[in-house]
Amino acid sequence: MKKILLSLFIVTSLFFNLRADEGMWIPMLLQNNEQEMQEMGMNITVEDIYSINHSSMKDAVVLFDGGCTGEIVSDQGLLLTNHHCGFDWIQYHSSVEHDYLTEGFWAMSKEEELPCPGITAVMLKSMEDVTERVLEGVTKETSNDERAEIVTANIERIKKEAEANSDYQVIIKSFYHGNKYYMIYNEVFKDVRMVGAPPSNIGKFGGDTDNWVWPRHTGDFSVFRIYVSPDGKAADYSEDNVPYKPNYHFPISLKGADEGDFTFVFGYPARTNEYLPAIAVDQEANVIYPVSVDLRGKILDIYNKYQEKDPKVRIQYASKHAGLGNGWKKWMGVIEGINNFKGIEKKKQFDKDFTEWAFDSRQRGAYLNLIKDFKKLYTDYEPYRLATTYLSETALQIEILTFAANFKGLSQVTKDTPQEEIDELIAEAKAATSVFFKDYHQPIDEEVAAMVLQEYINNQPQDFRPELLNTIVEKYDNVQAYVDELFAKTMFTSQENVNKLLDEFKPSKAKKLAKDPALMAYNNVMDFYINNVKAKTIELSNQIADMQRVFMRGQMEYHADQNPDKMMYPDANFTLRVTYGKIGGFKPKDAVTYKHFTTLDGIMQKENPDIYDYVVTDRLRELYEAKDYGRYADKDGSMHVAFIAGNHTTGGNSGSPILNADGHLLGLNFDRTWEGTMSDLIYDPSICRNISVDIRYVLFIIDKYAGASYLIDEMTIIE
């Protein structure tokens, strides 16, 4: 079957020329795609990909640490994911004395593997359609509020019944904007240990400079291992735990990826919105994203200034920088892609075609005024979206304020508060304190605070300003004067003072704590948001969601009418999906053509010892100069680093296995091309490409660079 997207952005005349590159498909429903996949070159069956009766590829894919994908590559639970997915844990285990971010880390035995408290690896066991059971009691006459109550109650009942008969985690998720529901059984592994990670000059080569950009030369991988109890069950960390023996692990191909080769990607894509009306996409791309891009760019400039001066600060703010920078650059690409490739115009055309289709039949009357109603709703919604965006990108970027928020509970205790509750609040605050001061540099925070508060004042109308901003304008000569006073008077800049408070805390100290200027500032902006923005935001977003559910149902009917032999895929929602396409370069603009792969030659061409993103380690240069690539070299003799393909991916797909026609591992997905980042909203097969690190480069680094060949010995290698 042809992969489709209901032509939300493709005019009706293009419905019969849809591209197979597009789509994030539910594995249990892949039978509908099998013929097309095999016609494109796949040599296996969908039963090999997803089966509940036999071991299959799904048994080697996990949701890693709540936000990425990982894959199992040995019969001893060895797991690969991206370097940026393991980044927090690499940083967690790093110090100035053991700087694993800079030097890399390699456990040369299982005894040297490092525990990662709190990390999980979640594996899908099975799925089932529970739509009828979830919607039981919902009729055409049911109001939206009543529907929500019925659906919530049904989900709770169905989930409770399933949990009583299963040892697995049970979740029920909405698909197609509430038009379908699936129940998912997961096994949750809680003992995951860090095995290896290349230095950042490999795992993050190109850094923020190259992020989202092709060509890439990033060795974006890290290595972990899943452990279970001696009886083979998922369990919390214990020294008695043993390596997990999976039902399936991916064989690894050393054959490489050639132009036109069939590929497919397993993973947990986070969130897409492919089926929105034009007004919604226009608001995201041309109103909301530009604000975030501007503010984050200014914060990153401040981070960069301090990180370049001090190695300790570079380590402290590495994860914070990566977190901010990822969205900042992506949203720039989304804006450019949508505008350059006339995404809004295409959306408007579909909205027009859809409305005309609805007008042609009285049975479709529920859809007739949807587009007009959407325009009014989104116009009302815009100032509240902006208010929320400014809050999150300004005041909540001041670290001292968000740290102070951890003490709000303690500031509200009284002599009547149970001691048990107080002790719990103190323990939580102590944990937050330990984490905060490990990665905090006050001069950065002060400069960021002055900048973002000024931007908040300048760009939000009076009705959407917290009282704190008005106080700054009225009582201080300038924003800097307020910031200076804030940091001079708050106790939250001193770890010693904070620890002393917590060690000696009594209910009588709550009132003094509540008057700390940092906590007062946090409470002021959040109270304003809760009292003046949140309720209306929820009201309008719920109305939009209800209308989008109807719009989605209409699109499904429209598509079935226009393309009865073709399926639609649901938006991403952090559930396991399969997407497929072919290896291939692309032409992003006039006179520019990109090949489908990069090599180690490109790393050496980019090398610049004065720019951190482009520093090349001595060992890597030695291997390059000697051309000591071993069996990991391509047939052309070079060391391939990364490649691109037309697989529809998004956030959450980081670390996903990209597989060849035989189901053998070719690489790890880690990014998209900048020109195609609009694919979360609008997919264009001419420019949308996913970027993967070549598995041969991964193995080369593990084996030749790190000397951890025992890990290679665990794997199943296909020459």
C-alpha positions as CSV (number, residue, x, y, z in Angstrom):
1,M,0.0,0.0,0.0
2,K,1.2,3.5,-0.7
3,K,2.2,5.5,2.3
4,I,0.1,8.5,2.6
5,L,-0.7,11.6,4.5
6,L,-4.1,12.8,4.0
7,S,-3.4,15.6,1.7
8,L,-3.4,18.2,4.4
9,F,-0.7,20.0,2.5
10,I,-1.0,18.4,-1.0
11,V,-3.6,19.6,-3.4
12,T,-6.1,17.1,-4.6
13,S,-4.4,16.7,-7.9
14,L,-1.4,15.2,-6.1
15,F,-3.3,12.5,-4.3
16,F,-2.4,9.9,-6.8
17,N,1.3,10.6,-6.7
18,L,1.9,10.2,-2.9
19,R,5.4,9.1,-1.8
20,A,6.2,6.1,0.3
21,D,8.8,7.9,2.3
22,E,6.1,9.5,4.4
23,G,4.5,7.9,7.4
24,M,5.0,6.6,11.0
25,W,3.2,3.3,11.0
26,I,1.9,1.2,13.9
27,P,3.9,-2.1,13.8
28,M,0.8,-4.3,14.6
29,L,-0.9,-2.9,11.4
30,L,2.1,-3.3,9.0
31,Q,0.3,-6.0,7.1
32,N,-1.3,-3.2,5.2
33,N,2.1,-2.0,4.1
34,E,3.9,-5.3,3.5
35,Q,3.4,-5.4,-0.3
36,E,4.7,-1.9,-0.9
37,M,7.7,-2.5,1.4
38,Q,8.6,-5.7,-0.5
39,E,8.1,-3.9,-3.8
40,M,10.5,-1.3,-2.6
41,G,13.1,-3.9,-1.9
42,M,12.4,-5.5,1.6
43,N,13.4,-9.1,1.8
44,I,11.6,-10.0,5.0
45,T,8.0,-10.2,6.2
46,V,6.2,-7.9,8.6
47,E,5.9,-11.0,10.9
48,D,9.7,-10.7,11.2
49,I,9.2,-7.1,12.3
50,Y,6.3,-7.4,14.6
51,S,5.0,-10.7,16.2
52,I,3.3,-11.4,19.5
53,N,3.6,-15.2,19.1
54,H,7.3,-15.4,18.1
55,S,10.5,-13.4,18.7
56,S,10.7,-10.5,16.3
57,M,12.5,-7.2,15.8
58,K,10.2,-5.3,18.1
59,D,11.8,-7.3,21.0
60,A,15.1,-5.5,20.3
61,V,13.8,-1.9,20.4
62,V,13.3,0.2,23.6
63,L,12.2,3.6,24.6
64,F,15.4,4.8,26.2
65,D,15.4,7.1,29.3
66,G,11.9,8.4,28.5
67,G,12.9,10.4,25.4
68,C,15.0,8.4,22.9
69,T,15.1,5.1,21.2
70,G,17.7,2.3,21.8
71,E,18.3,-1.1,20.2
72,I,19.7,-4.3,21.6
73,V,22.7,-5.7,19.7
74,S,23.9,-8.7,21.6
75,D,22.5,-11.7,23.5
76,Q,23.9,-10.0,26.7
77,G,21.6,-7.0,26.7
78,L,24.1,-4.6,25.0
79,L,22.2,-1.5,23.9
80,L,23.1,1.3,21.5
81,T,21.6,4.7,21.4
82,N,22.8,8.2,20.5
83,H,25.6,10.1,22.3
84,H,23.2,12.9,22.9
85,C,20.6,10.5,24.4
86,G,23.2,9.2,26.8
87,F,24.7,12.7,27.3
88,D,23.0,13.4,30.7
89,W,24.5,10.2,32.1
90,I,28.0,10.9,30.6
91,Q,27.8,14.3,32.3
92,Y,26.4,12.7,35.5
93,H,29.5,10.5,35.8
94,S,31.9,13.2,34.7
95,S,34.0,15.5,36.9
96,V,37.1,17.6,36.4
97,E,39.2,14.6,37.4
98,H,37.2,12.2,35.2
99,D,36.0,14.2,32.3
100,Y,34.2,11.6,30.3
101,L,32.6,14.3,28.1
102,T,36.1,15.2,26.9
103,E,37.9,12.0,27.2
104,G,35.2,9.4,26.6
105,F,34.4,6.4,28.8
106,W,34.9,2.7,28.1
107,A,34.2,-0.1,30.6
108,M,36.7,-2.8,29.8
109,S,34.7,-5.4,31.8
110,K,31.1,-5.7,33.0
111,E,32.4,-4.8,36.5
112,E,33.4,-1.4,35.3
113,E,30.0,-0.5,33.9
114,L,28.4,2.5,35.6
115,P,24.9,2.4,37.2
116,C,22.5,5.1,36.1
117,P,19.9,5.6,38.8
118,G,16.5,6.4,37.5
119,I,17.1,5.5,33.9
120,T,14.6,3.1,32.2
121,A,14.4,1.1,29.0
122,V,10.8,0.3,28.0
123,M,10.0,-2.5,25.6
124,L,6.7,-3.1,23.8
125,K,5.3,-6.5,24.4
126,S,1.9,-6.2,22.6
127,M,-0.8,-3.8,21.5
128,E,-4.6,-4.1,21.0
129,D,-7.3,-2.0,19.6
130,V,-9.7,-0.9,22.5
131,T,-11.5,1.9,20.6
132,E,-15.0,0.4,21.0
133,R,-14.5,-0.2,24.7
134,V,-13.1,3.3,25.3
135,L,-15.9,5.0,23.4
136,E,-18.6,2.9,25.0
137,G,-21.4,5.2,26.0
138,V,-20.4,8.0,23.6
139,T,-23.1,9.0,21.1
140,K,-23.5,11.8,18.6
141,E,-25.5,13.7,21.2
142,T,-22.8,13.5,23.9
143,S,-21.3,16.9,24.7
144,N,-17.5,17.3,24.7
145,D,-17.3,17.6,28.5
146,E,-19.4,14.4,28.9
147,R,-17.4,12.6,26.3
148,A,-14.2,13.4,28.2
149,E,-15.6,12.1,31.4
150,I,-16.9,8.9,29.8
151,V,-13.6,8.2,28.0
152,T,-11.5,8.9,31.1
153,A,-13.7,6.5,33.2
154,N,-13.6,3.8,30.5
155,I,-9.8,4.0,30.2
156,E,-9.3,3.7,33.9
157,R,-11.6,0.7,34.1
158,I,-10.1,-1.1,31.1
159,K,-6.5,-0.4,32.3
160,K,-7.3,-1.6,35.8
161,E,-8.8,-4.9,34.4
162,A,-5.7,-5.4,32.2
163,E,-3.2,-4.7,35.0
164,A,-4.9,-7.3,37.2
165,N,-4.1,-10.0,34.6
166,S,-0.6,-8.8,33.6
167,D,2.8,-8.3,35.0
168,Y,3.6,-5.6,32.5
169,Q,3.0,-1.9,32.5
170,V,-0.3,-1.1,30.8
171,I,-1.0,2.2,29.1
172,I,-3.9,3.3,26.8
173,K,-3.1,6.0,24.2
174,S,-5.2,8.0,21.9
175,F,-4.5,7.9,18.2
176,Y,-5.9,10.0,15.3
177,H,-6.7,12.8,17.7
178,G,-9.1,10.7,19.8
179,N,-10.7,8.7,17.0
180,K,-8.9,5.5,17.9
181,Y,-7.4,4.0,21.1
182,Y,-4.9,1.3,21.6
183,M,-3.8,-0.5,24.8
184,I,-0.1,-1.1,25.1
185,Y,1.7,-3.7,27.3
186,N,5.3,-2.7,28.1
187,E,8.1,-4.3,30.0
188,V,10.1,-1.7,32.0
189,F,13.8,-2.3,32.7
190,K,15.1,-0.3,35.6
191,D,18.8,-1.4,35.8
192,V,20.6,0.2,32.8
193,R,24.3,0.8,33.1
194,M,26.7,2.9,31.0
195,V,29.2,0.8,29.1
196,G,30.9,3.3,26.8
197,A,30.8,6.7,25.1
198,P,33.2,8.3,22.7
199,P,34.7,11.7,23.6
200,S,32.4,14.6,22.7
201,N,34.8,15.6,19.9
202,I,33.6,12.4,18.2
203,G,30.1,11.9,19.7
204,K,29.2,15.5,19.3
205,F,31.6,16.5,16.5
206,G,30.2,19.6,14.8
207,G,28.3,20.4,18.0
208,D,25.7,23.1,17.7
209,T,27.3,24.5,14.6
210,D,26.4,21.4,12.6
211,N,23.2,20.5,14.5
212,W,20.4,19.8,12.0
213,V,22.7,20.4,9.1
214,W,23.9,18.1,6.3
215,P,26.6,17.1,5.7
216,R,27.2,15.7,9.2
217,H,30.2,14.0,10.6
218,T,29.0,13.1,14.1
219,G,29.8,9.8,15.7
220,D,26.5,10.1,17.7
221,F,26.4,7.0,19.7
222,S,26.8,5.7,23.3
223,V,26.7,2.2,24.7
224,F,24.6,0.8,27.7
225,R,23.6,-2.6,29.0
226,I,20.3,-3.8,30.4
227,Y,20.4,-5.9,33.6
228,V,17.7,-8.0,35.2
229,S,17.3,-10.1,38.3
230,P,18.9,-13.6,38.3
231,D,15.5,-15.1,37.3
232,G,15.4,-12.9,34.2
233,K,12.8,-10.3,35.3
234,A,13.0,-6.6,35.1
235,A,14.2,-5.3,38.5
236,D,15.7,-2.3,40.3
237,Y,19.4,-2.0,40.4
238,S,21.2,-4.6,42.4
239,E,24.8,-6.0,42.4
240,D,23.2,-9.4,42.0
241,N,21.5,-8.5,38.7
242,V,22.7,-10.2,35.5
243,P,22.9,-9.1,31.9
244,Y,19.5,-9.3,30.1
245,K,19.1,-12.1,27.5
246,P,16.7,-10.7,24.9
247,N,14.4,-12.7,22.7
248,Y,16.0,-10.9,19.7
249,H,19.0,-8.8,19.0
250,F,19.8,-7.0,15.7
251,P,22.5,-8.5,13.5
252,I,24.9,-5.8,12.3
253,S,25.7,-5.3,8.6
254,L,29.1,-4.2,7.4
255,K,27.9,-3.9,3.8
256,G,27.0,-0.3,4.0
257,A,24.2,1.8,2.5
258,D,24.1,2.6,-1.2
259,E,21.9,5.1,-3.1
260,G,18.4,3.7,-3.6
261,D,18.7,0.9,-1.0
262,F,15.5,0.2,1.0
263,T,15.7,1.1,4.6
264,F,13.3,1.1,7.6
265,V,13.5,2.7,11.0
266,F,12.1,1.4,14.3
267,G,11.6,4.0,17.0
268,Y,9.5,6.0,19.4
269,P,8.7,9.3,17.6
270,A,7.6,11.9,20.2
271,R,5.1,14.3,18.6
272,T,4.0,15.4,15.2
273,N,1.0,17.5,14.0
274,E,0.6,16.6,10.4
275,Y,-3.2,17.1,10.2
276,L,-3.6,20.7,11.5
277,P,-5.5,23.4,9.5
278,A,-3.5,26.2,7.8
279,I,-4.2,28.8,10.6
280,A,-2.5,26.5,13.2
281,V,0.6,25.9,11.2
282,D,0.9,29.6,10.3
283,Q,0.7,30.5,14.0
284,E,3.4,28.0,15.0
285,A,5.8,28.9,12.2
286,N,5.3,32.7,12.0
287,V,4.3,33.7,15.5
288,I,5.4,31.3,18.3
289,Y,8.6,29.8,16.9
290,P,10.2,33.2,16.1
291,V,9.8,34.3,19.7
292,S,11.6,31.1,21.0
293,V,14.3,31.3,18.4
294,D,15.1,35.0,19.3
295,L,15.1,34.5,23.1
296,R,17.0,31.2,23.1
297,G,19.6,32.6,20.7
298,K,20.4,35.4,23.1
299,I,20.6,33.0,26.1
300,L,23.0,30.7,24.1
301,D,25.2,33.7,23.3
302,I,25.6,34.2,27.1
303,Y,26.3,30.6,27.7
304,N,28.9,30.5,24.9
305,K,30.8,33.5,26.3
306,Y,31.3,31.9,29.7
307,Q,31.8,28.3,28.5
308,E,34.7,29.4,26.2
309,K,36.5,31.0,29.2
310,D,36.3,28.2,31.7
311,P,36.5,24.3,31.3
312,K,34.5,23.8,34.5
313,V,31.7,26.0,33.2
314,R,31.8,24.2,29.8
315,I,31.1,20.9,31.6
316,Q,28.5,22.4,33.9
317,Y,26.4,24.0,31.1
318,A,27.0,21.4,28.4
319,S,23.6,19.7,28.9
320,K,21.8,23.0,29.4
321,H,23.3,24.4,26.2
322,A,22.4,21.3,24.2
323,G,18.9,21.3,25.5
324,L,18.3,25.0,24.6
325,G,20.3,24.8,21.3
326,N,18.5,21.8,19.9
327,G,15.1,23.5,19.8
328,W,16.5,26.9,18.8
329,K,18.1,25.6,15.7
330,K,15.3,23.2,14.8
331,W,12.7,25.9,14.9
332,M,14.8,28.1,12.6
333,G,14.7,25.3,10.1
334,V,11.0,24.7,10.5
335,I,10.3,28.4,9.8
336,E,12.5,28.5,6.8
337,G,11.3,25.1,5.4
338,I,7.6,26.0,5.7
339,N,8.0,29.4,4.1
340,N,10.5,28.4,1.4
341,F,8.4,25.4,0.3
342,K,5.1,27.2,0.5
343,G,3.7,25.0,3.3
344,I,1.1,27.4,4.4
345,E,-0.2,27.8,0.8
346,K,-0.5,24.1,0.5
347,K,-2.3,23.8,3.8
348,K,-4.8,26.5,2.7
349,Q,-5.4,24.7,-0.5
350,F,-6.3,21.5,1.3
351,D,-8.5,23.4,3.7
352,K,-10.4,24.8,0.7
353,D,-10.6,21.3,-1.0
354,F,-11.8,19.8,2.2
355,T,-14.5,22.4,2.7
356,E,-15.7,22.0,-0.9
357,W,-15.9,18.2,-0.4
358,A,-18.0,18.7,2.8
359,F,-20.3,21.1,0.9
360,D,-21.0,18.4,-1.7
361,S,-22.9,16.2,0.7
362,R,-25.4,17.0,3.5
363,Q,-24.1,14.0,5.4
364,R,-20.8,15.9,5.9
365,G,-22.4,19.0,7.4
366,A,-20.4,18.6,10.7
367,Y,-17.3,19.5,8.7
368,L,-18.6,22.4,6.6
369,N,-17.7,25.3,9.0
370,L,-14.6,23.8,10.6
371,I,-12.0,25.9,8.8
372,K,-13.9,29.1,9.6
373,D,-14.3,28.1,13.2
374,F,-10.7,27.2,13.5
375,K,-9.6,30.7,12.4
376,K,-11.6,32.3,15.1
377,L,-10.4,29.9,17.8
378,Y,-6.7,30.3,16.9
379,T,-7.0,34.0,16.7
380,D,-8.4,34.0,20.3
381,Y,-5.7,31.5,21.3
382,E,-2.7,33.5,20.0
383,P,-2.2,36.0,22.9
384,Y,-2.4,33.2,25.4
385,R,0.1,31.1,23.5
386,L,2.5,34.1,23.4
387,A,2.0,34.7,27.1
388,T,2.9,31.1,27.9
389,T,5.9,31.2,25.5
390,Y,7.3,34.4,27.0
391,L,6.9,32.9,30.5
392,S,8.8,29.7,29.7
393,E,11.5,31.4,27.6
394,T,12.2,34.3,30.0
395,A,11.4,34.0,33.7
396,L,11.6,30.3,33.8
397,Q,15.1,30.4,32.2
398,I,16.4,32.2,35.3
399,E,17.9,29.3,37.2
400,I,17.7,30.8,40.7
401,L,13.9,31.1,40.3
402,T,13.3,27.6,39.2
403,F,15.6,26.3,41.9
404,A,13.7,28.4,44.5
405,A,10.5,26.7,43.3
406,N,11.7,23.5,45.0
407,F,11.2,25.2,48.4
408,K,7.7,26.4,47.8
409,G,6.2,23.5,49.8
410,L,8.5,24.2,52.8
411,S,7.5,27.8,52.7
412,Q,3.9,26.9,53.3
413,V,4.2,24.5,56.2
414,T,2.7,25.4,59.6
415,K,3.1,24.0,63.1
416,D,0.2,21.7,62.2
417,T,1.9,20.1,59.3
418,P,2.8,16.5,60.0
419,Q,6.5,16.0,60.6
420,E,6.5,13.1,58.1
421,E,5.4,15.5,55.3
422,I,8.0,18.1,56.4
423,D,10.7,15.5,56.3
424,E,9.7,14.5,52.8
425,L,9.8,18.1,51.6
426,I,13.3,18.6,53.2
427,A,14.6,15.4,51.5
428,E,13.3,16.6,48.1
429,A,14.8,20.0,48.6
430,K,18.2,18.5,49.6
431,A,18.2,16.3,46.4
432,A,17.4,19.4,44.3
433,T,20.1,21.4,46.0
434,S,22.8,18.8,45.3
435,V,21.9,18.7,41.7
436,F,21.6,22.4,41.3
437,F,24.9,23.6,42.6
438,K,26.8,20.9,40.8
439,D,25.9,22.6,37.5
440,Y,25.4,26.3,38.5
441,H,27.4,29.4,37.6
442,Q,25.9,32.5,39.1
443,P,27.4,35.1,36.7
444,I,25.7,33.3,33.8
445,D,22.4,33.4,35.7
446,E,22.7,37.0,36.5
447,E,23.3,38.0,32.9
448,V,20.5,35.8,31.6
449,A,18.1,37.2,34.2
450,A,18.8,40.8,33.2
451,M,18.4,40.0,29.5
452,V,15.2,37.9,29.7
453,L,13.4,40.2,32.1
454,Q,14.0,43.1,29.8
455,E,12.7,41.1,26.9
456,Y,9.6,40.1,28.9
457,I,8.9,43.7,29.7
458,N,9.4,44.9,26.2
459,N,7.3,42.3,24.4
460,Q,4.3,41.5,26.5
461,P,1.3,43.9,26.7
462,Q,0.2,45.1,30.1
463,D,-2.6,42.6,30.4
464,F,-0.1,39.7,30.1
465,R,2.6,41.0,32.4
466,P,3.1,39.6,35.9
467,E,3.1,42.3,38.6
468,L,6.8,41.6,39.1
469,L,7.5,43.3,35.7
470,N,5.5,46.3,36.6
471,T,7.3,46.6,39.9
472,I,10.7,46.5,38.1
473,V,9.5,49.3,35.8
474,E,8.1,51.5,38.5
475,K,10.5,51.0,41.4
476,Y,13.9,50.4,39.8
477,D,16.1,52.6,37.6
478,N,16.5,49.7,35.3
479,V,16.2,45.9,35.1
480,Q,19.9,45.4,36.1
481,A,19.3,47.2,39.4
482,Y,16.5,44.7,40.2
483,V,18.7,41.8,39.2
484,D,21.6,43.0,41.3
485,E,19.3,43.3,44.4
486,L,17.7,39.9,43.7
487,F,21.0,38.0,43.7
488,A,22.4,40.0,46.6
489,K,19.5,39.3,48.9
490,T,18.4,35.7,48.0
491,M,19.7,32.8,50.0
492,F,19.5,30.5,47.0
493,T,22.9,31.5,45.6
494,S,24.7,29.9,48.6
495,Q,24.8,26.2,48.9
496,E,26.0,26.6,52.5
497,N,23.1,28.8,53.5
498,V,20.6,26.5,51.8
499,N,22.0,23.4,53.5
500,K,22.0,25.1,56.8
501,L,18.4,26.1,56.4
502,L,17.4,22.5,55.5
503,D,19.4,21.0,58.4
504,E,17.9,23.3,60.9
505,F,14.4,23.7,59.3
506,K,11.4,24.2,61.6
507,P,7.9,25.4,60.7
508,S,8.7,28.7,62.3
509,K,11.2,29.4,59.5
510,A,8.6,29.0,56.8
511,K,7.4,32.6,56.7
512,K,11.0,33.9,56.4
513,L,11.6,31.4,53.6
514,A,8.4,32.6,51.8
515,K,9.8,36.1,51.7
516,D,13.0,35.2,49.9
517,P,13.1,37.4,46.8
518,A,13.8,34.6,44.4
519,L,10.9,32.5,45.7
520,M,8.7,35.6,45.7
521,A,9.6,36.3,42.1
522,Y,8.9,32.7,41.1
523,N,5.6,32.7,42.9
524,N,4.7,36.1,41.4
525,V,5.1,35.0,37.7
526,M,3.6,31.6,38.3
527,D,0.6,33.0,40.2
528,F,0.0,35.5,37.4
529,Y,0.1,32.6,34.9
530,I,-2.2,30.4,36.9
531,N,-4.7,33.2,37.6
532,N,-4.7,35.1,34.3
533,V,-3.4,32.7,31.5
534,K,-3.7,29.1,32.4
535,A,-7.4,28.7,32.7
536,K,-8.2,30.4,29.4
537,T,-5.3,28.6,27.7
538,I,-6.8,25.3,28.8
539,E,-10.3,26.3,27.8
540,L,-9.2,27.3,24.3
541,S,-6.8,24.4,23.8
542,N,-9.6,22.0,24.8
543,Q,-12.0,23.6,22.3
544,I,-9.3,23.3,19.6
545,A,-8.7,19.6,20.6
546,D,-12.4,18.8,20.3
547,M,-12.6,20.5,17.0
548,Q,-9.4,18.8,15.8
549,R,-10.9,15.4,16.7
550,V,-13.8,16.2,14.4
551,F,-11.5,17.6,11.7
552,M,-9.4,14.4,11.9
553,R,-12.5,12.2,11.6
554,G,-13.5,14.3,8.5
555,Q,-10.0,13.9,7.0
556,M,-10.2,10.1,7.5
557,E,-13.5,10.1,5.7
558,Y,-12.2,12.4,3.0
559,H,-9.2,10.2,2.5
560,A,-11.3,7.0,2.4
561,D,-13.5,8.7,-0.2
562,Q,-10.5,9.9,-2.4
563,N,-8.2,7.0,-1.8
564,P,-10.1,3.9,-0.7
565,D,-7.1,1.5,-1.1
566,K,-4.7,3.6,0.9
567,M,-4.2,4.0,4.6
568,M,-3.5,7.0,6.8
569,Y,-0.9,7.0,9.6
570,P,-1.5,8.6,13.0
571,D,0.5,11.4,14.4
572,A,3.5,10.4,16.6
573,N,2.7,10.0,20.3
574,F,5.8,8.3,21.8
575,T,4.5,4.8,20.7
576,L,6.6,2.3,18.7
577,R,6.4,3.1,15.0
578,V,8.0,1.9,11.8
579,T,8.9,4.2,8.9
580,Y,10.4,3.2,5.6
581,G,12.0,4.7,2.5
582,K,15.2,4.7,0.5
583,I,18.8,5.9,0.9
584,G,19.3,9.0,-1.2
585,G,20.7,12.5,-1.4
586,F,18.7,15.6,-2.3
587,K,18.8,19.1,-3.7
588,P,17.8,21.7,-1.1
589,K,18.3,24.7,-3.4
590,D,19.5,25.9,-6.8
591,A,22.9,24.6,-7.7
592,V,23.3,22.6,-4.5
593,T,23.2,18.8,-4.5
594,Y,24.0,16.6,-1.5
595,K,25.4,13.1,-1.6
596,H,23.9,10.4,0.6
597,F,27.0,9.8,2.8
598,T,29.9,11.5,4.5
599,T,33.4,10.1,5.3
600,L,36.2,10.6,7.8
601,D,37.8,12.9,5.1
602,G,35.2,15.5,6.0
603,I,36.1,15.4,9.6
604,M,39.7,16.2,8.7
605,Q,38.6,19.0,6.4
606,K,36.5,20.6,9.1
607,E,39.2,20.3,11.7
608,N,40.0,23.5,13.5
609,P,41.8,23.4,16.9
610,D,40.5,26.9,17.7
611,I,36.8,25.9,17.5
612,Y,35.6,23.4,20.1
613,D,33.0,21.9,17.8
614,Y,35.8,21.0,15.3
615,V,38.6,19.7,17.5
616,V,39.9,16.3,16.3
617,T,41.5,13.9,18.8
618,D,45.1,12.8,18.2
619,R,44.1,9.1,18.2
620,L,41.4,9.6,15.5
621,R,43.9,11.6,13.4
622,E,46.5,8.8,13.7
623,L,44.0,6.2,12.6
624,Y,43.0,8.4,9.6
625,E,46.5,9.0,8.5
626,A,47.3,5.3,8.7
627,K,44.0,4.5,7.0
628,D,43.7,1.9,9.7
629,Y,40.0,1.2,9.3
630,G,40.1,-2.6,9.5
631,R,37.0,-4.4,8.2
632,Y,34.9,-1.3,8.8
633,A,36.1,0.5,5.6
634,D,33.6,0.9,2.8
635,K,34.2,-1.0,-0.5
636,D,35.6,2.3,-1.8
637,G,38.3,2.2,0.9
638,S,37.1,5.2,2.9
639,M,35.6,5.3,6.4
640,H,32.0,6.3,6.0
641,V,30.6,8.3,8.9
642,A,27.0,9.2,8.3
643,F,24.3,8.8,5.7
644,I,20.8,10.1,4.8
645,A,17.6,8.4,3.8
646,G,13.9,9.2,3.2
647,N,12.5,7.8,6.5
648,H,10.0,10.0,8.2
649,T,11.4,10.6,11.7
650,T,11.2,13.2,14.5
651,G,12.3,13.8,18.1
652,G,12.2,10.5,20.0
653,N,13.6,8.7,17.0
654,S,17.1,9.7,18.2
655,G,19.0,6.4,18.6
656,S,16.6,4.5,16.4
657,P,18.0,1.5,14.5
658,I,18.0,2.1,10.7
659,L,17.8,-1.3,9.0
660,N,18.5,-2.7,5.5
661,A,16.2,-4.9,3.4
662,D,17.3,-8.0,5.4
663,G,16.6,-6.3,8.8
664,H,20.3,-5.9,9.6
665,L,21.5,-2.8,11.4
666,L,23.0,-0.1,9.1
667,G,23.2,2.7,11.6
668,L,21.7,4.8,14.3
669,N,19.3,7.6,13.4
670,F,20.3,10.8,15.2
671,D,18.9,13.9,13.3
672,R,17.1,15.3,10.4
673,T,18.3,17.7,7.7
674,W,17.6,21.3,8.6
675,E,15.7,21.9,5.4
676,G,13.3,19.1,6.3
677,T,12.6,19.8,10.0
678,M,9.2,21.1,9.0
679,S,8.3,17.4,8.7
680,D,6.6,17.5,12.2
681,L,4.0,19.8,10.6
682,I,4.3,19.3,6.8
683,Y,6.2,16.5,5.1
684,D,7.9,17.1,1.7
685,P,9.6,14.0,0.3
686,S,11.9,16.2,-1.8
687,I,13.8,17.6,1.1
688,C,12.9,15.6,4.2
689,R,15.8,13.3,5.2
690,N,16.8,11.5,8.3
691,I,20.4,11.4,9.3
692,S,22.1,8.3,10.7
693,V,25.6,7.5,11.9
694,D,27.0,4.6,9.9
695,I,27.2,1.5,12.1
696,R,30.6,0.8,10.7
697,Y,31.9,4.1,12.1
698,V,30.4,3.1,15.4
699,L,32.2,-0.2,15.5
700,F,35.4,1.4,14.2
701,I,35.4,3.8,17.2
702,I,34.6,1.0,19.7
703,D,37.2,-1.3,18.2
704,K,40.0,0.6,16.7
705,Y,39.8,3.9,18.6
706,A,38.8,2.7,22.1
707,G,40.2,-0.8,22.0
708,A,36.9,-2.2,23.4
709,S,36.9,-5.2,21.0
710,Y,35.3,-7.5,23.6
711,L,32.1,-5.6,22.9
712,I,32.4,-6.4,19.2
713,D,32.8,-10.0,20.1
714,E,29.3,-10.0,21.7
715,M,27.6,-8.8,18.5
716,T,26.4,-10.7,15.5
717,I,28.3,-9.3,12.5
718,I,27.3,-9.8,8.9
719,E,30.2,-9.3,6.6
